[in-house]
């Protein structure tokens, strides 16, 4: 806390972002243009190699067997029929698997990437239903899958906890993230609730949810002596390389993880057991191995959201001012990864209140570990918080937008830090006008035949993040082209495209002179493609590398140049070279500088500064989510007719890719609101709908016209003036839909998903 206070009190100039990025002033370059994705042609031609598309000589195919019991030990394995099956070359179980150390859990060490704190196939123990207990290798995938089906296991079972209710009855404890307790109270919320003229105190629930990226989790691995190469579908190549090295007891430099293209991540494409099992099987067999999980396999060994039970209580004065804001509840987690769904995060920043309380308790269930899933915490936390605010607005007879704006905070509600840039009111006003909010009627007042029509609104919110470890390498060639390398990730969000635009403007180069390379653990930087923080991490890394480049170029230029006597702070990249910022005639091209120095290329590396800006300013993105639904009065069918997201996320680097990101998040939010639910049999401790036939996600017919707009007001303390946008699109959507359903029908649904049976 003392360190945080010192950072808050430090002069702005001492903090990263203390001086606005010069690119914020650039209005006529590549930034802000709707450039089509540079990787698009590769993908539509089928020429973009994904993790399961690397052919290697002598490659074998893997199939994974999963436990059918929750807890106990494997007492017997019958693999005779499997070993005799056509094409089979290896059956790997705990009886013959190579030694692998337990991988430290993610965020416990700078490069740790573990999701489950258990030994992998090192003993006969079973810890959850679906745990991998055998790997079969064969010459084709069909042979491997058939042979795996012939395996037979016997178990000695033990008592387990598979019910959320039973887990709560056994006792709860305060949840944590990164060692920080998710619990705080400022002021007396109980007293404020007792005294307030208006109040709500309501419970909401959300179910388990599973990851369903289009690309299945896969890897292709090969050993060359003691060196391991993994072609992966990854959001954290550098972290995975370090963790795999730890598991196999080799140096980090002996593991190379590459991931050029990822077909959707959303928090699930991290390090799970399948990569380590593939590497172990490859080591044991002496052959390269491809392991692609089936859709069922993804449900068995890749975590998702855990279920939550949430309480929101709000006390307000007659003018709408909040006297108390309470968000508490319980989340179910695995004993093997203390990662709760942190639903209390939105209440920590979204609104001002005279008193504030949040408390997230956890209950332990013997199941697969939870993990990050798009906007972890905020996605389901905003459902409860924003539904409760709507319920309070109805009780007060107040417009729900005006109630929210009445409680816009001037400083951070938790830390008191000033906002770096916050224009939530503009996002709401712009969105309300575009959507036609003034046409909204009283609950149940609009009808078109059998269809009841309603509108709802909710706040979207997600913080600006940047993790330590960003770094980049720049190679400037005599022909004036630049190659930038950073161990970042392209999962469909347009990373390559947007940062090519940024680099071109920063160096004053045309787009075709920029080569942005990523997705390789041998490149600089420890960057996760998660938490909407990759844009900031890459941005600051490129700024650091560019400064090193400018310093070296000025040294090489010497005195016989228009740049003589200038410092790195006085020059910028213009027209294929360097020029004095306020005197662009003092210019020399990169090609000229390198030619005079008799260099074909100049290579530099830069390391991003620590992310102190997060403690100095309150850095959050916000938005207003507007939804119109039609609910059939006879069948209770719900149709979302229109949706609009109005966002305040700083500067938008590429409107085309940004629109896609926002829409994708909103569509995922519609799934959260209306259909997504992992069916969990508490008798068996087993997921019962592990397929897209039974786990429902939105299809084209479920998705209406989605309009997105934004304030495009630069954040002066973020690189390029931009904050991340990958997560915020899903936040607030669940509540906007629920509030629209109430406005249409007068029925309040507080239990996700909002299915028709709850309205009948």
C-alpha angles and dihedrals in degrees: 000000000000090000091050091050091050091051091049092052096045118107113267090243090064092059128078105260091025088126113046115251108260089228089070087073093050107101103160104049133085096288110098095024120122095239115178115243113279091215092051097094091051092052098046090049091049089240097121107101114225125193096272094046103072109107113209128184113261093008120172127204124233132215122187127218118210131207117255096203130069104225139001136062138300106250099179140011122197107195099153096107091044094051090050094049119111116275097007116141103166143015110196121195135149087283094069108012116127118255113276126179121224110266114233114249119262114275093016088098129018095257101024114130105173119135099182123043096215138103111262114235092328098123142013095265124125118202105172139012105266098032111149109253103165142019122205120201122200140157094259133027091240091054092048094049093047093047092048089055088061094060116110126200134188122198142196102217129210134200113280140182111237102151122086089212092051091047091053091047090057089058139272135233136201112280122233140199117200090345093306114123113234093224134097141145126194116183127351107302094173092057092047092050091050094050103039120107091219127036145151128200111182141159125225132182137203127192135226114284131194135213116255108176113171090239111066117230107272145153138186113209137183136176123218101191104301094343120100125204118191124188099200144172094236144163092191115036096166093048091047093051092052092045095048089049089052091049094052097036097242134122119278089240089062093066123070119185118189126185113168097165132021123189096216129324114180091173097308101088096082132108113309132157098277095072092051093044090051091049091048092049091048090051092048096045099039090229135104111261134209116201119183117173118226116235087261089050091056090056092048100052109014115076129223137176119328122222119269138198112200137188121200121186124179130182119196141179121234091267091055098257111149114238094176136016118187127179117172138145148115136284128195117234139172120256087234101061122027094213110133123185095260098217093162094070097095094055089057093069115008105080143024116239137171089234132014136197133175130169129169116192124191131215122196120236124178097242142105114306119264120240143180115303121179108303094358106211098004095065095062097021092063089051091063099035097045093043090053092050089052090050090051091049090053091049091050095043089236130138106259092225092054091048091054095046091047087065100044105138122234092206134017107295091220106035104018091232117150117253116258088215127337124170101159091140091059091049090053096045093047092046095047092052094046094045096045095240091168089071092064112117136199118291110290094005101113121070138165108189108296092351123096111205126209143165129216137181136195140171120257116209138174131158128241108250134188123172126207119258104061116150138155140195121218124196114190115195129207089246088065097254124129132208117201120193127191131154092245131130142246111204098159098289097108099255095149093048100045094045093046086058092048095048092047091054094043093054097033094242134137115255094251090061093061123085111185113193126188145146100073125110089213088067121087123271140050099237128157119208090223143094093037086277102114094088091056093043093050091042095055091041091054090047090053094047092045091054090052089049093051092048091052093045092052089051091051093045091059121175100314093079141078085249094062114137096012125127129220090259092058099054138060140181114279134157097349096316148039126298138173108267096230096029108045092178088075093080139139126181123241089237091056094049094048093044092053089049089048092235126140091199143359120218124196137164129208132192122213117239121250112282095255091144089078090066097039098053135025101248115188139141121221139183145176118241117204122190135180119195137182117211119193109233091210105040100020089230110162122216122182103218102180138005132186129183118196110191138195103195104138120254118354110227098195119011093199098054091036092055089052091050093049093046092047091053092048092050089051087050091054088055090050090049102045115019122359113112131140107222106223120190104214091194092061100024087231138130106242104190105051097156140070088246090066105021102068123216127171117283127191094276090056095054120082129195105302118200122192128192132169141195093234090204108153119238102231092210100049124080110268086001088276133130124196119274105184097098108030096073093074095048119097093011096105092053094043089056094044092048091049091051089053092049089051099045111013087238118124116211114196099170120078133257101046099222125174094250088067090057099045 
